[in-house]
Amino acid sequence: MQKRIVNIRGINIPCYSLNTLVVGSGIAGLNSALCLYEHGIKDVAVVTDHWGGGTSNNAGSDKQTYYKMSLSGDVLDSPENMAQDLFQGQCMHGDIALCEAVNSLRCFFNLVNNGVPFPHDQYGNFVGFKTDNDPLGRATSAGPLTSHLMFRCLGEEIKKKGIKIFDRHEVIALLEQEKNSQNQVIGAVALNKGQFAFDSMGFVLFNAVNVVLGTGGPAGMYKNSVYPQSQKGSTGLAFEIGAAGQNLTESQFGLASTKFRWNLSGTYQQVIPRYISTDEKGKDEREFLNDFFPSIHRLVNAIFLKGYEWPFDVKKIKNHGSSLIDILVFRETNQIGRRVFLDYTQNITKDKKTKKFDFSLLDKPAYEYLKKSQVLFGTPVQRMKQMNEPAYQLFKDYGIDLQKEPLEIGVCAQHNNGGLKANIWWESNVKHLFPVGEVCGTHGVRRPGGSSLNSCQVGGLRAAQFISKNYFYGPPQIDDFFLNIEDKVSSIIGFIKRISSRSESREFSLIQVFEEIKRRMSLFAAIIREKDTISLEKDKAWELYHYLKKEMMVNSPKELPNAFKCLDTCLTHALYLEALDEYLQKGGQSRGSFIVRNFQGKKPCKGLDDEWRYVCEDKDSFVQRKILELSINKKFEVTKRWMDVRPIPKRDFWFERVWKEFRENKIT
């Protein structure tokens, strides 16, 4: 990597030239950098706004899941079987599903070899369990902090290998050029958050052959969110240079704690806590779910199932299924205005006269699960401490003792199944741009729990393989790079000077803008969506974005990263609403993790208002057979394309033919 100072509009700017720039320090980006290094690309660097600040290092659940092919017992599994199960989630390309399945074990053992402590028995069997949308027990876990352990082990390897890390550098723009009538990324602009001043602005330029984008999902869009506060997302960086998004309609929502943000799946539900609601002051406690379930028997089994049917799923509502609980929590918190808690200190009671929990209320699968876990006794918290002590201890470490206090919860945005479009080598439609991890929209409508961790590792590997075979050469000379980027960087400098020189007497609040975006998405684009409302809010989102471009102001250089993040989030939410509007205009109904209001449909259960009526999307409908791609041009005109879902490829596995193609490098 070479460094040179360039001057643009009187500002001296350090410019680093290298083969590949990895943006983001989550486990997707870190694995990409390591795979590049192992494949011979040593001229690589990681740039991040906050080392360890992303979702990977700060998120988890009861036993955070990693999804891979089965490795123990007599379970019959294969890449084809796993690909088919991924593909059945609908609106996922079959060739991507096959890549994620085929490479799952290679990536899993890479993590094992790098020190992630996935459990195995004395014979070396890496045991598994069933997770949501998983038929074979492919899931494994290193505990509540699986992705944190992955971050720690991969991060240590990055540092051992001496890969350069630009910490506290906020990437504010990707740089591109048009070549052969196609956009191609050629670098990035960042702000060094440790060297702010209005005269130099903290600018840093990167002249790169490739950019791997691993900035996570658009976490800054939702108010009710389980994403860590430090995670915001940077999808808008790619949208701005013409990268296409796909499946932007598909986010995943689920029950999570709000005081300390954490997914409440698995053990947190399987120990069968009480669901209670209170008024704003914590008074007037009542077990509100009882009003909607026909019996305690149906209720306790729905709560248990919520453990491995954790995401809100419209397919799991009817007949008092587990996802009815999400609806009732959402209604209680977002519509009635009460607070909802999980109480682990007391059991749900069969009647008000006895405090003893009747385990005979459980259906056979739930009863056998708790029996094998040796927890047919006590209170929910006692069962948790016996079955999964780390799940209890995690909250205690953050000052919440589940033995003494209830846990406040909400229905929160948790994962983005959609994102940027990529091919089977994780390259975007913008050449040399490789989105990996949650920023990449490889998932369909629904996915097995933990498949996102596998996907981010596979994506990094595939990108590294392709780069090492095709884009391995050095960056252009600085003078040639300068000619391509001078106008773009000059425009950014002009924008900063403009928003920095406005009168301080004007009132402008970035915080208020973020709150408007979060309010809009949580009210209108979460688990309930409505055609007319989405269309109206989409227009308001674009109005806000263009207002920001004209009227934004900052009073301090330290506000500049937040200002650009605000623009990024605003553009992203406008495009997500564009996708939702297009989906609904095409007649799309309820699917995945959201309900589309339809007064011709059925109510989830008695006692709910007509506004909850819905119809599930038909599996053979237009929107189920197609994937919506969406992009913008330099005039911010939106292009929408409905693409056929690619099937799982049928391959000829004749060894000599594959070996010949491999030797002649015809596979990439």
C-alpha positions as CSV (number, residue, x, y, z in Angstrom):
1,M,0.0,0.0,0.0
2,Q,1.4,3.4,-1.0
3,K,0.5,6.8,0.4
4,R,0.7,10.2,-1.4
5,I,-0.7,13.6,-0.6
6,V,-3.0,15.1,-3.2
7,N,-4.4,18.7,-3.2
8,I,-8.1,19.3,-4.1
9,R,-9.5,22.8,-3.7
10,G,-6.6,23.9,-1.6
11,I,-6.9,20.9,0.8
12,N,-4.0,18.5,1.2
13,I,-5.5,15.0,1.4
14,P,-3.7,11.7,2.1
15,C,-4.4,9.1,-0.6
16,Y,-3.7,5.4,-0.1
17,S,-3.4,3.1,-3.1
18,L,-4.1,-0.6,-2.7
19,N,-5.7,-3.6,-4.3
20,T,-8.7,-4.1,-2.0
21,L,-10.4,-1.9,0.5
22,V,-12.7,-3.6,3.0
23,V,-15.3,-1.2,4.4
24,G,-16.6,-2.4,7.8
25,S,-15.1,-4.4,10.7
26,G,-17.9,-7.0,11.2
27,I,-17.3,-10.7,10.7
28,A,-18.2,-10.5,7.0
29,G,-15.6,-7.8,6.3
30,L,-12.9,-9.4,8.5
31,N,-13.4,-12.8,6.9
32,S,-13.1,-11.2,3.5
33,A,-9.8,-9.5,4.4
34,L,-8.4,-12.8,5.8
35,C,-9.5,-14.8,2.8
36,L,-7.9,-12.3,0.5
37,Y,-4.7,-12.5,2.4
38,E,-4.8,-16.3,2.3
39,H,-5.4,-16.2,-1.4
40,G,-2.3,-14.1,-2.0
41,I,-3.8,-10.6,-1.9
42,K,-1.7,-9.0,0.8
43,D,-2.4,-5.4,-0.4
44,V,-5.6,-5.1,1.6
45,A,-6.8,-2.8,4.3
46,V,-9.9,-2.5,6.6
47,V,-11.5,0.9,7.1
48,T,-14.1,1.2,9.9
49,D,-15.8,4.0,11.8
50,H,-15.5,2.1,15.0
51,W,-13.6,-1.2,15.5
52,G,-15.9,-3.6,17.1
53,G,-18.9,-1.3,16.9
54,G,-21.1,-3.3,14.5
55,T,-23.8,-5.9,15.0
56,S,-21.4,-8.9,14.9
57,N,-19.6,-7.9,18.1
58,N,-22.7,-6.6,19.9
59,A,-25.6,-8.9,19.2
60,G,-26.8,-12.4,20.0
61,S,-29.6,-14.5,21.6
62,D,-30.0,-17.3,24.0
63,K,-27.5,-19.5,22.1
64,Q,-26.8,-17.5,18.9
65,T,-27.1,-19.8,15.9
66,Y,-24.6,-20.6,13.2
67,Y,-26.3,-22.6,10.3
68,K,-24.3,-25.2,8.3
69,M,-24.6,-28.7,6.9
70,S,-25.2,-31.4,9.6
71,L,-22.0,-33.0,11.1
72,S,-23.2,-35.4,13.7
73,G,-25.4,-38.5,14.2
74,D,-27.2,-40.4,11.5
75,V,-28.8,-37.3,9.9
76,L,-28.6,-37.6,6.1
77,D,-27.6,-34.3,4.6
78,S,-26.0,-32.9,1.5
79,P,-25.3,-29.5,-0.2
80,E,-28.3,-30.1,-2.5
81,N,-30.6,-30.7,0.5
82,M,-29.4,-27.6,2.3
83,A,-29.6,-25.5,-0.8
84,Q,-33.2,-26.7,-1.3
85,D,-34.1,-25.7,2.2
86,L,-32.6,-22.3,1.7
87,F,-34.3,-21.9,-1.7
88,Q,-37.7,-22.9,-0.2
89,G,-37.7,-19.6,1.8
90,Q,-38.9,-18.1,-1.6
91,C,-37.4,-15.2,-3.6
92,M,-33.9,-16.5,-3.1
93,H,-31.8,-17.3,-6.2
94,G,-31.0,-21.0,-6.4
95,D,-27.4,-20.6,-7.4
96,I,-26.8,-18.4,-4.4
97,A,-28.5,-21.0,-2.1
98,L,-26.2,-23.6,-3.6
99,C,-23.1,-21.5,-3.0
100,E,-24.1,-21.0,0.6
101,A,-24.7,-24.7,1.2
102,V,-21.7,-26.1,-0.6
103,N,-19.3,-23.7,1.2
104,S,-20.9,-23.9,4.6
105,L,-18.6,-26.6,6.1
106,R,-15.4,-25.0,4.6
107,C,-16.3,-21.7,6.3
108,F,-17.4,-23.4,9.5
109,F,-14.1,-25.2,9.9
110,N,-12.2,-22.0,9.1
111,L,-13.9,-20.5,12.2
112,V,-13.1,-23.6,14.2
113,N,-9.4,-23.5,13.2
114,N,-9.3,-19.8,14.1
115,G,-10.5,-20.6,17.6
116,V,-14.3,-20.2,17.7
117,P,-15.3,-22.7,20.4
118,F,-18.2,-24.5,18.7
119,P,-19.1,-27.5,20.9
120,H,-18.3,-31.1,20.0
121,D,-18.2,-34.4,21.8
122,Q,-15.2,-36.6,22.7
123,Y,-15.3,-38.2,19.2
124,G,-15.3,-34.8,17.4
125,N,-19.0,-34.7,16.5
126,F,-20.1,-31.1,16.2
127,V,-23.6,-31.5,17.5
128,G,-26.6,-29.5,16.3
129,F,-30.1,-28.5,17.0
130,K,-33.2,-27.3,15.1
131,T,-33.7,-23.6,14.6
132,D,-36.5,-21.7,12.8
133,N,-37.3,-22.9,9.3
134,D,-34.8,-25.7,9.7
135,P,-35.8,-29.4,9.1
136,L,-32.6,-31.2,10.0
137,G,-31.0,-29.8,13.1
138,R,-28.2,-28.1,11.2
139,A,-27.8,-25.3,13.8
140,T,-24.9,-25.0,16.1
141,S,-23.8,-22.3,18.6
142,A,-20.9,-21.2,20.7
143,G,-23.4,-19.6,23.2
144,P,-25.2,-16.3,23.5
145,L,-22.2,-14.5,22.0
146,T,-21.4,-16.6,18.9
147,S,-20.9,-13.7,16.5
148,H,-18.9,-11.8,19.2
149,L,-16.5,-14.8,19.5
150,M,-16.3,-14.9,15.7
151,F,-15.4,-11.2,15.7
152,R,-12.8,-11.7,18.4
153,C,-11.1,-14.6,16.7
154,L,-11.1,-13.1,13.2
155,G,-10.0,-9.8,14.6
156,E,-7.0,-11.4,16.3
157,E,-6.0,-13.0,13.0
158,I,-6.3,-9.7,11.2
159,K,-3.9,-8.2,13.6
160,K,-1.5,-11.1,13.6
161,K,-1.2,-10.9,9.8
162,G,-0.5,-7.2,10.0
163,I,-3.4,-6.2,7.8
164,K,-3.8,-2.4,8.0
165,I,-6.8,-1.1,10.0
166,F,-8.0,2.4,9.5
167,D,-10.0,2.8,12.7
168,R,-12.3,5.8,13.4
169,H,-12.6,6.5,9.6
170,E,-16.1,7.1,8.4
171,V,-16.5,6.3,4.7
172,I,-18.8,8.9,3.3
173,A,-18.8,8.1,-0.4
174,L,-17.7,5.5,-2.9
175,L,-15.9,6.6,-6.0
176,E,-16.7,5.2,-9.4
177,Q,-16.0,5.6,-13.1
178,E,-17.9,4.4,-16.2
179,K,-16.0,1.9,-18.2
180,N,-17.4,0.1,-21.3
181,S,-20.8,1.6,-20.5
182,Q,-20.8,0.1,-17.0
183,N,-20.2,1.6,-13.5
184,Q,-17.0,0.4,-11.8
185,V,-16.0,1.3,-8.2
186,I,-12.5,2.7,-8.0
187,G,-12.1,3.8,-4.4
188,A,-13.7,5.7,-1.5
189,V,-13.7,8.9,0.5
190,A,-13.5,8.8,4.3
191,L,-13.4,11.2,7.2
192,N,-10.7,10.6,9.8
193,K,-12.7,11.1,13.0
194,G,-9.5,11.7,14.9
195,Q,-8.4,14.7,12.8
196,F,-11.4,17.0,12.4
197,A,-11.0,20.6,11.4
198,F,-12.9,22.7,8.9
199,D,-9.7,23.6,7.1
200,S,-8.6,20.0,6.4
201,M,-12.0,18.3,7.1
202,G,-10.2,15.1,8.0
203,F,-10.4,13.8,4.4
204,V,-8.8,10.5,3.4
205,L,-8.9,9.0,-0.1
206,F,-8.5,5.4,-1.1
207,N,-7.5,4.4,-4.6
208,A,-8.5,0.8,-4.9
209,V,-9.0,-1.9,-7.5
210,N,-11.8,-3.4,-5.4
211,V,-14.1,-2.4,-2.6
212,V,-15.6,-5.1,-0.3
213,L,-18.6,-3.5,1.4
214,G,-19.4,-5.1,4.8
215,T,-21.2,-2.4,6.6
216,G,-24.2,-4.4,7.9
217,G,-27.9,-3.9,7.6
218,P,-29.6,-0.5,7.6
219,A,-30.1,-0.6,11.3
220,G,-30.5,3.2,11.6
221,M,-33.9,3.1,9.9
222,Y,-36.1,1.7,12.8
223,K,-37.0,3.1,16.1
224,N,-38.0,-0.3,17.6
225,S,-34.8,-2.2,16.9
226,V,-32.7,-4.9,18.4
227,Y,-29.6,-3.7,16.4
228,P,-26.9,-2.3,18.7
229,Q,-27.0,1.5,19.0
230,S,-23.5,1.7,17.4
231,Q,-24.8,-0.1,14.2
232,K,-26.3,2.3,11.6
233,G,-25.6,0.7,8.1
234,S,-24.3,2.3,4.9
235,T,-26.3,0.8,2.1
236,G,-26.8,4.3,0.6
237,L,-23.1,4.5,-0.3
238,A,-23.7,1.8,-2.9
239,F,-27.1,3.0,-4.0
240,E,-25.6,6.4,-4.8
241,I,-23.2,4.9,-7.4
242,G,-25.9,2.8,-9.1
243,A,-25.7,-0.5,-7.2
244,A,-29.0,-2.4,-7.3
245,G,-31.0,-3.6,-4.3
246,Q,-33.1,-6.7,-4.2
247,N,-35.8,-8.0,-1.9
248,L,-35.8,-4.6,0.0
249,T,-39.3,-5.5,1.2
250,E,-38.0,-8.3,3.3
251,S,-36.9,-7.5,6.9
252,Q,-37.2,-9.8,9.9
253,F,-38.9,-8.7,13.1
254,G,-39.1,-10.4,16.4
255,L,-39.4,-10.1,20.2
256,A,-36.5,-8.5,21.9
257,S,-35.6,-6.7,25.1
258,T,-35.5,-2.9,24.9
259,K,-33.5,-1.8,28.0
260,F,-30.6,-3.9,26.8
261,R,-31.1,-4.8,23.1
262,W,-31.1,-8.6,22.7
263,N,-33.0,-11.2,20.8
264,L,-35.4,-13.3,23.0
265,S,-35.4,-16.6,21.2
266,G,-34.6,-20.1,22.2
267,T,-34.3,-20.6,25.9
268,Y,-35.8,-17.3,26.7
269,Q,-39.1,-18.6,25.5
270,Q,-38.7,-22.4,26.0
271,V,-38.7,-21.9,29.8
272,I,-42.2,-20.4,29.4
273,P,-42.1,-17.0,31.1
274,R,-45.2,-15.0,31.9
275,Y,-46.1,-12.2,29.4
276,I,-47.4,-9.2,31.4
277,S,-48.4,-5.7,30.5
278,T,-48.5,-2.5,32.6
279,D,-49.4,1.1,32.3
280,E,-46.7,3.7,31.6
281,K,-45.8,3.8,35.3
282,G,-45.5,0.1,35.6
283,K,-48.8,-0.3,37.4
284,D,-52.0,-2.2,36.5
285,E,-50.2,-5.5,35.8
286,R,-52.1,-8.1,33.8
287,E,-51.4,-11.3,31.8
288,F,-52.9,-9.9,28.6
289,L,-52.3,-12.9,26.3
290,N,-54.9,-14.9,28.3
291,D,-57.6,-12.7,26.7
292,F,-56.9,-14.0,23.2
293,F,-55.9,-17.7,23.7
294,P,-58.8,-20.1,24.2
295,S,-56.9,-22.0,26.9
296,I,-53.8,-22.0,29.0
297,H,-52.8,-25.2,27.2
298,R,-52.7,-23.4,23.8
299,L,-50.9,-20.4,25.3
300,V,-48.0,-22.2,27.0
301,N,-47.4,-24.3,23.9
302,A,-47.3,-21.2,21.7
303,I,-44.8,-19.5,24.1
304,F,-42.6,-22.6,24.0
305,L,-42.7,-22.8,20.2
306,K,-41.7,-19.1,20.0
307,G,-38.3,-20.3,21.1
308,Y,-37.4,-21.8,17.7
309,E,-40.1,-20.1,15.7
310,W,-38.7,-16.8,16.9
311,P,-39.1,-14.4,13.9
312,F,-42.6,-13.0,13.3
313,D,-44.0,-15.1,10.5
314,V,-47.5,-14.7,9.0
315,K,-47.5,-18.5,8.3
316,K,-47.3,-19.1,12.1
317,I,-50.3,-17.0,13.2
318,K,-53.4,-19.0,12.5
319,N,-54.8,-21.5,15.0
320,H,-53.2,-19.5,17.9
321,G,-49.7,-20.1,16.6
322,S,-46.5,-18.7,18.0
323,S,-46.5,-15.5,15.9
324,L,-49.9,-14.5,17.3
325,I,-47.8,-13.5,20.3
326,D,-45.9,-10.9,18.3
327,I,-49.1,-9.4,17.1
328,L,-50.5,-9.1,20.6
329,V,-47.3,-7.6,21.9
330,F,-47.3,-5.1,19.0
331,R,-50.9,-4.2,19.7
332,E,-50.3,-3.7,23.4
333,T,-47.2,-1.5,23.0
334,N,-47.7,0.4,19.7
335,Q,-51.4,0.8,19.6
336,I,-52.7,0.7,23.2
337,G,-49.6,2.4,24.6
338,R,-48.9,-0.1,27.4
339,R,-45.6,-1.6,28.4
340,V,-44.9,-5.4,28.0
341,F,-42.6,-7.5,30.1
342,L,-41.4,-11.1,30.3
343,D,-41.6,-12.2,33.9
344,Y,-39.3,-15.1,34.7
345,T,-39.9,-15.1,38.5
346,Q,-43.4,-16.7,38.4
347,N,-45.1,-19.4,36.3
348,I,-48.1,-19.0,34.2
349,T,-50.9,-20.4,36.3
350,K,-53.7,-22.7,35.2
351,D,-56.0,-20.7,37.5
352,K,-55.6,-17.9,40.0
353,K,-55.9,-20.2,43.0
354,T,-52.6,-22.1,42.6
355,K,-49.1,-21.1,41.8
356,K,-48.0,-24.6,40.8
357,F,-47.1,-24.9,37.1
358,D,-48.8,-27.9,35.4
359,F,-46.3,-29.4,32.9
360,S,-49.0,-31.7,31.6
361,L,-50.3,-28.6,29.8
362,L,-47.4,-29.1,27.3
363,D,-47.7,-31.0,24.1
364,K,-45.4,-34.0,23.8
365,P,-42.6,-32.3,21.8
366,A,-42.3,-29.5,24.4
367,Y,-42.6,-31.8,27.3
368,E,-39.9,-34.1,26.0
369,Y,-37.6,-31.2,25.3
370,L,-37.9,-29.9,28.8
371,K,-37.6,-33.4,30.2
372,K,-34.4,-34.1,28.3
373,S,-33.1,-30.7,29.5
374,Q,-33.9,-31.8,33.1
375,V,-36.0,-28.7,33.8
376,L,-39.5,-30.1,34.7
377,F,-39.4,-28.0,37.9
378,G,-39.4,-24.6,39.4
379,T,-39.9,-21.1,38.0
380,P,-38.9,-19.9,34.5
381,V,-35.7,-18.4,35.7
382,Q,-34.8,-21.5,37.6
383,R,-35.3,-23.6,34.5
384,M,-33.2,-21.1,32.5
385,K,-30.3,-21.3,34.9
386,Q,-30.4,-25.1,34.7
387,M,-30.8,-25.3,30.9
388,N,-28.7,-22.3,29.7
389,E,-26.9,-20.5,32.5
390,P,-25.0,-18.2,30.0
391,A,-28.4,-16.8,28.8
392,Y,-29.3,-15.8,32.4
393,Q,-25.8,-14.5,33.2
394,L,-25.7,-12.3,30.1
395,F,-28.5,-10.1,31.3
396,K,-27.1,-10.0,34.8
397,D,-23.8,-8.8,33.3
398,Y,-25.8,-5.8,31.9
399,G,-27.4,-5.0,35.3
400,I,-30.7,-7.0,34.7
401,D,-31.3,-9.8,37.2
402,L,-34.1,-12.0,35.8
403,Q,-34.5,-13.5,39.3
404,K,-35.6,-10.1,40.6
405,E,-37.1,-8.0,37.8
406,P,-39.2,-8.4,34.7
407,L,-37.7,-7.8,31.3
408,E,-39.3,-5.1,29.1
409,I,-39.8,-6.2,25.5
410,G,-41.0,-5.0,22.1
411,V,-41.4,-6.3,18.5
412,C,-38.2,-5.1,17.0
413,A,-36.4,-5.0,13.6
414,Q,-33.7,-7.6,13.8
415,H,-32.4,-8.5,10.4
416,N,-32.6,-7.4,6.7
417,N,-33.2,-10.3,4.4
418,G,-33.0,-8.0,1.4
419,G,-30.1,-5.7,0.5
420,L,-27.7,-5.2,-2.4
421,K,-27.8,-7.4,-5.4
422,A,-24.8,-9.7,-6.0
423,N,-23.9,-12.7,-8.3
424,I,-22.5,-16.1,-7.2
425,W,-19.1,-14.4,-6.5
426,W,-20.8,-11.7,-4.4
427,E,-20.0,-9.0,-7.0
428,S,-22.5,-6.2,-7.4
429,N,-23.9,-5.0,-10.7
430,V,-21.3,-2.2,-10.1
431,K,-18.0,-3.9,-11.1
432,H,-15.4,-4.5,-8.5
433,L,-17.9,-3.8,-5.7
434,F,-18.5,-6.8,-3.4
435,P,-21.2,-6.5,-0.8
436,V,-20.8,-9.1,1.9
437,G,-22.8,-9.9,5.0
438,E,-26.2,-8.3,5.9
439,V,-25.7,-5.4,3.4
440,C,-26.0,-8.1,0.7
441,G,-29.5,-9.2,-0.1
442,T,-28.9,-13.0,-0.6
443,H,-31.8,-14.1,1.6
444,G,-35.3,-14.5,0.5
445,V,-38.6,-14.1,2.3
446,R,-37.8,-16.4,5.2
447,R,-34.5,-18.2,6.1
448,P,-33.3,-20.7,8.7
449,G,-32.1,-19.1,11.8
450,G,-28.3,-18.6,11.8
451,S,-28.0,-18.8,8.0
452,S,-27.0,-15.1,7.9
453,L,-23.7,-16.0,9.8
454,N,-23.0,-18.7,7.3
455,S,-23.9,-16.4,4.4
456,C,-21.5,-13.6,5.5
457,Q,-18.6,-16.1,5.8
458,V,-19.3,-17.7,2.4
459,G,-19.7,-14.3,0.8
460,G,-16.2,-13.2,2.0
461,L,-14.7,-16.4,0.8
462,R,-16.3,-16.2,-2.7
463,A,-15.3,-12.6,-3.2
464,A,-11.7,-13.3,-2.2
465,Q,-11.6,-16.3,-4.7
466,F,-12.9,-14.1,-7.5
467,I,-10.6,-11.2,-6.8
468,S,-7.5,-13.4,-6.5
469,K,-8.2,-14.9,-9.9
470,N,-9.4,-11.8,-11.8
471,Y,-8.8,-8.5,-10.1
472,F,-5.4,-9.2,-8.5
473,Y,-3.5,-6.4,-10.1
474,G,-2.3,-3.1,-8.6
475,P,-4.3,0.1,-8.5
476,P,-3.9,2.8,-11.2
477,Q,-1.3,5.5,-10.9
478,I,-2.3,8.4,-8.5
479,D,-2.4,10.9,-11.4
480,D,-4.8,8.7,-13.4
481,F,-7.0,8.1,-10.3
482,F,-7.0,11.9,-9.6
483,L,-8.4,12.7,-13.0
484,N,-11.3,10.4,-12.4
485,I,-12.2,11.5,-8.9
486,E,-11.3,15.2,-8.7
487,D,-14.8,16.5,-9.7
488,K,-16.6,14.1,-7.3
489,V,-14.3,14.9,-4.3
490,S,-14.5,18.6,-5.2
491,S,-18.3,18.4,-5.1
492,I,-18.2,16.8,-1.6
493,I,-15.8,19.5,-0.3
494,G,-18.2,22.1,-1.7
495,F,-21.1,20.5,0.0
496,I,-19.3,20.4,3.4
497,K,-18.3,24.0,3.1
498,R,-21.9,25.0,2.3
499,I,-23.5,23.1,5.2
500,S,-20.7,24.3,7.5
501,S,-21.0,28.0,6.8
502,R,-24.7,28.6,7.3
503,S,-25.9,30.9,10.1
504,E,-26.0,29.2,13.5
505,S,-29.2,31.1,14.2
506,R,-31.1,28.6,12.0
507,E,-32.6,25.6,13.8
508,F,-31.5,22.3,12.3
509,S,-31.3,19.0,14.2
510,L,-29.8,15.8,12.8
511,I,-31.3,14.0,15.7
512,Q,-34.8,15.1,14.7
513,V,-34.2,13.9,11.2
514,F,-33.1,10.5,12.4
515,E,-36.2,10.3,14.6
516,E,-38.5,11.2,11.7
517,I,-37.0,8.4,9.6
518,K,-37.2,5.9,12.5
519,R,-40.8,6.9,13.3
520,R,-41.9,6.5,9.6
521,M,-40.3,3.0,9.2
522,S,-41.5,1.7,12.6
523,L,-45.0,2.9,12.1
524,F,-45.6,2.1,8.4
525,A,-42.9,-0.4,7.3
526,A,-42.6,-2.8,10.2
527,I,-44.9,-5.8,10.8
528,I,-48.0,-3.9,9.5
529,R,-48.1,-2.3,6.0
530,E,-50.8,-0.6,4.0
531,K,-50.9,0.3,0.3
532,D,-52.1,3.9,0.5
533,T,-50.0,4.8,3.5
534,I,-46.8,3.4,2.0
535,S,-47.3,5.4,-1.1
536,L,-47.8,8.6,0.9
537,E,-44.8,8.0,3.2
538,K,-42.6,7.2,0.2
539,D,-43.2,10.7,-1.2
540,K,-42.5,12.2,2.2
541,A,-39.2,10.3,2.4
542,W,-38.0,11.7,-0.9
543,E,-39.1,15.2,0.2
544,L,-37.0,14.8,3.3
545,Y,-34.0,13.6,1.3
546,H,-34.0,16.5,-1.1
547,Y,-34.6,18.9,1.8
548,L,-31.5,17.6,3.5
549,K,-29.4,18.0,0.4
550,K,-30.4,21.7,0.2
551,E,-30.9,22.8,3.9
552,M,-28.7,20.6,6.1
553,M,-26.2,22.3,8.4
554,V,-23.6,21.5,10.9
555,N,-22.1,23.6,13.7
556,S,-19.0,21.5,14.3
557,P,-16.7,19.4,12.2
558,K,-17.5,16.5,14.6
559,E,-21.0,16.5,13.2
560,L,-19.9,15.8,9.7
561,P,-19.9,11.9,9.9
562,N,-23.4,12.0,11.4
563,A,-24.5,14.4,8.7
564,F,-23.4,12.0,5.9
565,K,-24.9,9.1,7.9
566,C,-28.1,10.9,8.0
567,L,-28.1,11.4,4.2
568,D,-27.3,7.7,3.7
569,T,-30.1,6.5,6.0
570,C,-32.6,8.9,4.5
571,L,-31.8,7.8,0.9
572,T,-31.9,4.1,2.0
573,H,-35.3,4.4,3.7
574,A,-36.7,6.2,0.6
575,L,-35.6,3.3,-1.6
576,Y,-37.0,0.7,0.8
577,L,-40.3,2.5,0.7
578,E,-40.1,2.6,-3.1
579,A,-39.7,-1.2,-3.0
580,L,-42.6,-1.7,-0.6
581,D,-44.8,0.6,-2.8
582,E,-44.0,-1.4,-5.9
583,Y,-44.7,-4.7,-4.2
584,L,-48.1,-3.5,-3.0
585,Q,-49.0,-1.9,-6.3
586,K,-48.4,-5.3,-7.9
587,G,-51.0,-6.8,-5.5
588,G,-48.5,-8.2,-3.0
589,Q,-50.1,-9.6,0.2
590,S,-48.9,-10.6,3.6
591,R,-45.7,-12.8,3.6
592,G,-42.6,-13.3,5.7
593,S,-42.4,-11.0,8.6
594,F,-45.1,-8.5,7.7
595,I,-48.9,-8.2,7.4
596,V,-50.6,-6.3,4.6
597,R,-53.9,-5.0,5.8
598,N,-56.7,-6.6,3.7
599,F,-60.3,-6.1,5.0
600,Q,-61.4,-9.0,2.8
601,G,-59.2,-11.4,4.8
602,K,-59.5,-13.1,8.2
603,K,-58.6,-11.9,11.6
604,P,-55.8,-13.7,13.4
605,C,-58.1,-14.5,16.3
606,K,-61.2,-13.3,18.1
607,G,-60.9,-10.1,20.0
608,L,-58.8,-8.3,17.5
609,D,-60.1,-5.4,15.4
610,D,-60.8,-5.6,11.6
611,E,-57.6,-3.6,10.9
612,W,-55.7,-6.9,11.6
613,R,-57.5,-8.8,8.7
614,Y,-55.0,-10.2,6.2
615,V,-54.5,-12.6,3.4
616,C,-51.3,-14.7,2.9
617,E,-49.5,-14.3,-0.4
618,D,-50.1,-17.3,-2.7
619,K,-46.9,-19.3,-3.3
620,D,-47.4,-19.2,-7.1
621,S,-48.2,-15.5,-7.4
622,F,-46.3,-13.0,-9.5
623,V,-44.4,-11.5,-6.5
624,Q,-43.5,-14.9,-5.3
625,R,-42.1,-16.0,-8.6
626,K,-40.1,-12.8,-9.1
627,I,-37.4,-10.8,-7.3
628,L,-37.8,-7.1,-7.3
629,E,-34.6,-5.2,-8.2
630,L,-34.3,-1.5,-7.7
631,S,-31.7,1.2,-8.4
632,I,-31.3,4.9,-9.0
633,N,-29.3,7.0,-11.5
634,K,-27.5,10.2,-11.0
635,K,-30.8,12.1,-11.3
636,F,-32.3,10.0,-8.5
637,E,-34.7,8.4,-11.0
638,V,-35.8,5.0,-9.7
639,T,-35.6,1.9,-12.0
640,K,-37.6,-1.2,-10.9
641,R,-37.2,-4.6,-12.4
642,W,-39.0,-7.8,-11.6
643,M,-36.6,-10.6,-12.3
644,D,-37.3,-14.4,-12.5
645,V,-36.0,-16.4,-9.5
646,R,-33.0,-18.4,-10.7
647,P,-33.4,-22.2,-9.9
648,I,-30.8,-24.3,-8.2
649,P,-28.4,-25.3,-11.0
650,K,-28.2,-28.8,-12.1
651,R,-24.6,-29.8,-12.5
652,D,-22.6,-32.6,-14.1
653,F,-20.2,-33.8,-11.5
654,W,-17.9,-35.8,-13.8
655,F,-14.6,-35.5,-12.1
656,E,-12.3,-35.2,-15.2
657,R,-14.4,-32.4,-16.6
658,V,-14.5,-30.4,-13.3
659,W,-10.8,-31.0,-12.8
660,K,-10.0,-29.7,-16.3
661,E,-12.1,-26.5,-15.8
662,F,-10.5,-26.0,-12.4
663,R,-6.9,-26.3,-13.8
664,E,-7.7,-23.9,-16.6
665,N,-9.3,-21.4,-14.3
666,K,-12.7,-21.5,-16.1
667,I,-14.7,-21.6,-12.9
668,T,-14.4,-17.9,-12.1
